[in-house]
Amino acid sequence: MNKTTLKRTAICSALLSAVVMVAGCNDDDKNSNQNQASQTETLKGTAATGAPFKGAEIIVTNKNGKSQSTTVNENGEFDVKIEIGSPYIIRAKKGDVTLFSYAASAGYVNVNQLTTQALFDVNGQMDVAKLWEAWQSQAAGITQAKIDEAAKKVAANLNEQFTKAGLDPKKVNIFNYEFKPDGKGFDAVLDQVKIDYSCNIGSCNVTYKVGDNANYNWNYTISTNGYSFVVDGGGNGAAGSGQNCAVDMDYSYNINGISGSAVYKICYINFPQNASCAAGNGSLSNLLNTVQVPGVSGTMKVNKFVYQSVASCPAGSIEIAYKQ
């Protein structure tokens, strides 16, 4: 059925980065590390501060301390192949301006003053350059949950700017929202924000200019209730309406010679009211019993699916916009 196929595609896409991340977390097995080191993946994205950050040097560093560099082109774009070893920290530097970002896996990533601010928050409002320099020892402590929460706080602080730019601040992920530095939409928000950091050994002094406010008071404890990054599940029909369908699953994997198992949570928003959330428990589980993960050497076996209708998506789940 079309709906089942759609769910399978969305779930596989959502699981891919998590599977690779989990598979990359075991550093104790020497042979596994050797297998991982022989594999590369690509990070590409946009570096901009409003205007393209053209000519800047981009350095991507993996959790094992391995780095690769490239130069940002005139459109603000970059493309780097790096040895597999997520999570990654990214530095873009030109002259006296330095930007930072983070990627949990291969794919698209932004590097700008907003991603820098999120990392600054995650790092305890301490010098992000020091975090970048010590990434091999610090990467394990910078979790995706911390990054997501910091990104939501950035969006919440800039609620007015995102809204004026025609974007929903509660849905825009500053790390992977794809855009062009053309003065519109997301780029228009970047044009409105200037952040200056002055850090010494023990502290940082930061000045925020947001719009016409030359001394904006950044709120590090701002509420992020209702801020939720949504993955588009694809499909061509209209979204459903009403219920949220939460999916708990566990799976085992063998990725690049590394084996293991994990649990994962996904939540479909606007699941059709006339469709039973639990209807896919049997058929979808069988359909996904063995999944080949695109672009990765290995397999993933889904052992269990449990669907249930929920009033709101559970904390920590990846939300997918259901489309028929």
N, C-alpha and C positions, 0 to 999 in steps of 0.2 A: 504494500500500500504506500501511497505517496507520503502520508504523514509519518509512517514508520521509517521510511528512507530518510526523510528530513531529520528526524530525531537522531538517527545513526550518524549522519554527516555532522550535525552540530556537536554531538557528544564527542565524536572522534577528534574534531578540531579542538574542542575545549580541553580534552585529555592530553593531547599531544605534548604541549609544553610542560605539563605537570609530570608526565611519564619521563620525559627526557631529564627534567630537573631532578626527580627522585633517583633516576638511574645514575646521574652524575654526582650524587652525594656520597658515594662510598669510596673513600680515598684509601682504605686500609688494604685493599687487594691490589697488589702490584701489577698482576697480569691484567686486571680490569683497567687500571690506569693506562697501561701501555696500549690496550685496545682503544680506549677513549682518545688518547693523544693522537692516534692515527686518523681520526675523524675530524672534519671541520664543519662548521655551519656559518651561515651568513646573517649578519646584522646590517640592515640598511635603514635609512631614515632621513630626517630633515633637521639640520642645525640652523637655528635662526634666533634672532632677538627681536624680531619684527622684520628687519631686513635680513636677507640670507647671510649666513656667517661664512661667506665665501673666502677660500684661502686658508681657513683655519685647519690646524692639524687635529685629526681625530685619532685618539688612541683607545682601543678596546682591550680591556684586561679581564681574563677569566679568573675563576676562583683559585686556580693553581698558580697564578702569577704570570701566565703566558699572555703576551700582548701582540697586537697587530695594529698598524697605523695606516691612515690614508689622508687625503686632503678633501675638504668640502668643496664641491663645484660651485659654479656661479649661481645656480638655482637653490643652493643650500642643501643639496643632496649628498649623501655619502653611502658607501657600500664596502663592508669589511668582511673578509673570511677569517675566522678565528677557530683555533682548536676548541672542540667541545669541552665545556667546563663551566656551565652556568652556576650561579648568576654572574652577570657581567657588569662592570662599571665602565662608563664611557667618559672620557675627557675631551673637550674641544677647546683649543687655545689659539688665540691670535692676538699678538701684541700684549696688552695688559688685561685683556678680557679672557676669563676662563669659565667655561660652562661644564656641568656634569650631568650624567643621567645613569639610568639603571635598566637592565633587561634581564628578565627571568629566563629567557630562551631566545632562540633565533627568531627573526622576523623584523617588523617595523618598530623603530624607536625614535622618539624625539629627543633633541638635546637643546635646551633653552634655559632661560632664567627661572622658569616655573619648575622644571625638573630639578634644577640646582637647588631651589628653595625646599623642595620636598626632601631631597637627600640631606640638606642642612638640618631640617627638622628631625628626620630619622636618626641623624648622627648626634642628637642631643644638643643641637644649636652650636656645634663646634665645627672647626675648619674642615670642609669637605675635601680639600686637597690632601689633608693628612689621612683621611679615610681612603682616598684613591691610592696613596702611596703604600698603605698597609693592607690593601684589599685581600691578599692571600690569607692573612690571619683574621681579617674582620668580616669577610663575606658571609660566613655562616650565621652571624648575628643580625644581618640585614635581611629580614624575611619579607616575602611578598605581602603578607598581611600588614606589616609596618609601612611598606612602600605605599600600598593602596590607601591606608588611612591618612598618610601624609599628603598624598595626591588629592584626596577628598577635601582636606583642610585648605589646600591651595585654592581649589575650586570654590569652596565656601567663602573664603576671604575675597575672592574676585567675582562673587555672584553677580554684582551689578554689571561688571565689564563683559562677562560671558553673555548675559541676557541682552545687553545692548548690541552685541555682535550677532545676535540671532541664534545663539546656542543655549542648550539646556545645561546649566552648570552642574546639575545633579547627575548627568549621564556622561559628561566628557572626561575621558581619562587623559590627563596631560602627557602621559608617557607614550601612548600609542595612537592618539587621534591624528589621522593622516590629513595633512593640509599642505597648501602651497604658500610661500611667503609673498603674498600678493596684496597685503593690506586689508584683506577681507576675513570674516569669520574668526577662526582661532588666531590667525596672524594679527588681526586687529586688536585682540586682547594683548598679545605680546607687545604691540606698539604702545600700549597704555601702561606698561609695567617696567620700571627700572629698579634694580636691587643692587646696592653696593655693600660689599662685605669688607671689613677691615679686621683681620684676625691676628692674634698673637698666640703665645703658647697656651694660655689658659682660658681665653674668652674671645668673643667676636662682637664687634660693634656693627650693626646693620642699619642701613637707611633704605626705606621703602618709598618710592614715588609711584603712586597709582593714580592715573588720570591727572587731574589738576591738584591733587593733594600731594604736596612735596614732602610731607612728613607723615605718611600713612602709618597707623598703629596696627601692625600685624598681630592677629589674634591666634596664638598657638593652641588655645583651648576651645576654639570655635566648634559648635555642634556640627556634626556631619550626618545627623539623622535625615534619612531620605536620600542621601547621596549613594548611588549604586551604579557601578559600571556594568553595562549591559552588552553582551555579545549578541550580534544579530544572527539568528539561526538560519537565515537564508530563506529560499522559497519565494514564490511570486504572488501569493494570495494575501488577503487582508489578515491582520492579526486577529486572534480570538478575543474573547472578552471574559473578564471576571476572575476566574480562579488562578491560583498559583500552584504549579505542580512540582513538588520537590522530589529529587531522585537521589537516593543513597546507593552507592555501589562500592564493591571492592573488586580489585583486579590484580593479576600477577603479570609480570613482564620479563622479557629478556631483551635488553636494549644494548647494542654494542658490547655484547659479552657480559653484561651485568644483569643479574637476576634479582627479583625482589617482588614485593607486593605492597599495595597501598589502598587507602579508601579515598573516595572523592565525593563531593556534593555539588549537584547542579540543580538549578531551579528555573523552570520555564514560567515566564510571566505571561499573563493574558492567555492562558490555556483555555480552549473553547469550553464553555459551560455545558454544552451538549455532548462532550466527550469525556469518558471516564479516565481520570488521571491514572488509575491503576490498570487500565486495559492492556497496556503494553508490557506488563510485568513478565508474562511468559514468552510471548512472541519476540519481543525486542531482546530479551536475554539470550534466546537461542540465536537470533540473527547476529548478535554481537559476540557470540561465544569466542571466536578467534578473529582478531582484527589485525591486518597488516598496517603498520603506521607509516604513512607516506614520508619519504625522505630520510627515514631512519632505518638502520640495519637491526631488525629484530621483530618481535611479535608482542602483542598484548592480549591476554586472555581475560575476559570479563567473567567473573565468577558469580556475581549476584547483583540483581537490581531490585530495589524496593521503591515503588512510587507511592506518593500520598499527596492529597490535596491539603494545602496549608493556607492560613490567613495571610501570612507574609513569609517571604523567603528567609530561610535560616541564615544567621550570621555566618560569614565565611564561605557561603556558597557562590558559585559562578552563576550569574543570571543570564538567561538566553531568551531573547524576544521570540516567542513562538509565532510562526507564520504557517498557514496551511498550504 
